[in-house]
């Protein structure tokens, strides 16, 4: 009789464990992963968009996009390291564009290699110091697209693909069509006065320019924000490669570069 009771108790115990496991498993089951897709196509390249509004980019006020323009591109930027602020850069093989988003940690939403489509009608095109940007209107100034409107204008297509491959270029070859694209400079070195100094000078409130020089003596500056997590890293000596987003500063009529993170400084020795 005692053996029968023990047997029954054992069965009930095992049954309870199985039921508990099933409940726990049910409570923590993940929802099915939905592949994001779009059912429309881009009807304008980024190069065409920049050219179409080029004359307007010199206007003091942002230009409302009134046509049903749809663009697409792959994400080439990441704000994880803090050197890029509330901006998303995409390129489509013909050019690039900077999209102003009212959001921090954008890299968690739009990852490197993610293809996105943007319905531009209702957004604004303007410029910041010579760099074309898409954003929103705020009392006559180009501002950030509110996060509540992301789903109205920005659409993901599929999952993020391979990280974008930068184009290998020479400093002397840059044109305005290359702005906001991912480029790579090989066989460059930092100006001797900048080496072994922090990327952002001690006491600098916003950021610091550091100069890189190619083998032909051509120069370009890398601007690093004081909020970058590598701001106190020392500028390396030697020769190496730089991967960066190409930008422009109209105040000096010159190109400049933005690193995404310290891994964009490669092979210096």
N, C-alpha and C positions, 0 to 999 in steps of 0.2 A: 504493500500500500504506500509506504514511504517512497519507494522508487518511482511509483506512478505519479505521486505528487511532485517529486523533483523533476520528472520528465515534463509534466504540464507547466510547471514554473519556468523551466528552461525554454520551452516553446514560446510562452508568453513573453519572456525577456527578449528573445531573438526577434520576435514579431514587433515588439516595441521599438527595438533599435532600428529595424528596417523602416518602420513607419516614420520614426523621427528623422532618419536620413533622407527619406523621400520628401518630408516637409521642408527640411533645411535646403535640400537641392532645389525644390520648387521655389522657395523664397528668394534664392540667389541666382536663378536662371537668367541669363542675359537675353535681352530682346534681340530679335533677328537683325543682322546687319543689312542695311539697305544701301545699295549702290546708287550714289547720286548721279543722275543723268539729266541732260537738257534735251528738249524736243525742238530746238531752234538752232540756227547757225549764225555765225558772225557775218556781218555784211560790210565791214570796213576793217582794214588792217590798222595797226597802231601807227605805222608810218603815214597812212592816209589821214588818220585822225589828226595827227600833229600838223601835217601839211594843210589840211582843210581849215584849221583854225589858227594857222601860224600868224597871220596878220592880227588876229584878235588877241593873241597872247601878250601883245605889248600894250593892251588896254589896261587902264587903271582898275577896271572892274571885271569880275569874272563873267564869262559868256555862258548864257543858258543854252543848253543843248536841246533844241526843239524838234529835231528829226529823230526818227526811229532807228538810231544807230546802235548796233550791237558789236562789241569787240570781244576778243578772247585772248588769253595768253596763259603762260605758266608762271607760277610764283617763283621769283628769284631772290626774294629778300627774307630776312628773319630778324625780328626785334628781340630775340631771346637774350642777346648779349648787351642790350641797352644802347647800342650805337645808332639804331634807327628808331625813330619815335613816331608812333601813330601813322605810319606810312606802309603801304603795300606796293611793291614793285612787281610788275609783270612784263613779259616780253613775248612776242609771237613770231620771231624770226625776221620781221621787217623793222622792228623798233621796240621801244619800251614806253611805259607810262608809270607815273607815280600817283597812287590813289590815296587820298587822305581819309583815314578812318578814325572815328572817335572811339578808339578801343586800345587798351594796353594788352600785352601778351598776344598779339595778333598771330604769332607763330603757332599757337594752340588751335586756332580756327582755320587759318589758311596756311598750310604747311608747304615747305619747299617742294617744288615739283607738282603742286596741285594745279590742274587746269581749271580756270574759272571763266565764266562769261559775264559780261556786264551790259545791262540794258541802260544806255546812257541818257535816254530822253528823261528830262527832269533834273538831271545833274548839271554841274557847271564845270567849265574848263577855264583854267587860269594859269598863272605861273608864279613860281616863287624864286626870285633872283635868277630868272632865266630858264627855270626847269618847268616844263609843262606838267600840270597836275589836274586830276579830276577830283572834285569835291562837292561841297554844298555851299549855298549862299548864306552869309550871315551879315546882314546890314551892308551889303555892297562889297564884302570881302570874301575871298575863298576860304571856306572853313571845312571842318571834318564832316563826313557823312555820319549822321547819328546811327548808333548801333541798332536802334529799333527799325531802321530802314535797310539794313544789310540784305535781308531776305527779299526785299522789293527790287533791288538792283543787281545783286551779286549772286551768281549761281555756280555751284561746284559741278564739275563733270568728271565722273569716275573718282577713284581714289588717287592720292598723290602718286605720281610716277617717280622715275629716277630723278635725283637732284639735277638741276639744270647744269649743262656744261658751258663754262665761260668761253667766249671767243678770244683766241690769242691775237693780240693787236700790238701795234707800236704807238707810242705817245703821239708821234707826228701824224698819225693816220686818223685821229678822232675827228668826227663831224657831228653836227647837231643831231643827226639821225641816230647817233649812238647813245645819246643821253638816256639814262634810266635802263640801260642794258648791263648784263653781267660780262665783264671783260677780264682778261688775264694779261699781265705784263711779265715777260721773262727777262732774265739777266739784268735786273735792276738793283740799285743799291740806294740806301738812304744818304742824304747829305751828311758829311762828316760832323757838322755842327749839331745834328739831331741825334746821332747814334749814342746809345747808352744813356739817353734821356727818356723820361717817361713819355708815353704817347701823348698824354695831356700834361702840360706844364703845371707844376705845383702852384696853386693859387689861381689858376685859370677858372673863370666862372662858368663858361659855356663849353669851351673846347679848344683844341690846338691844331694848327696845321703843321704837318711834317712833310718834308720834300723828298721825293724819290727821283732818281736820275737813271736814265738808260745808258747803254754803251755808246750812244751817239751824242750824249750830253743833253738830250731833251729832258725837261723837268715837268713834274706835276705834283700837286700837293694831295696828301691824304688828310682829311679832316676827321678828327676823333672827338666824340662828345665826352664831356666830363662825367656823364652818367654811364659810359661804357664800362663793363666789368673788367676790361683790360686797360683801362685808362692809366694805371700805374705800372703796366708792363714796360720794360725798357725797349726802346727802338734798337733793333739788332744791327750789328756790323755785318760786313760781308755782302755777298751777292745772292739773290734769290728771286722768287716769283711773288707777285701780288695778284690776288683775285679780289675784285671789288665791283661795286656798282658805280658806273660813270655818272657824274653830275656836272653841274655848271654853275659858275658864280658870276653874275652879270656885273657885279661891282668891280671886278678885275678883268672881265672879259676872258676868263680862262676856265678850263676844265678842272674838276677836282674829283676825288675818289672817296667812297664810303666803304669801309670794311664792314662785313656782317658780324664777324667775330675774329678772334686772334688766329684761328686756323686758316684765315685767308692770307696770312703772312707765312710763306712756305719756303723751306729749304735754305734759309740764310745761314752762311757759314764762311 
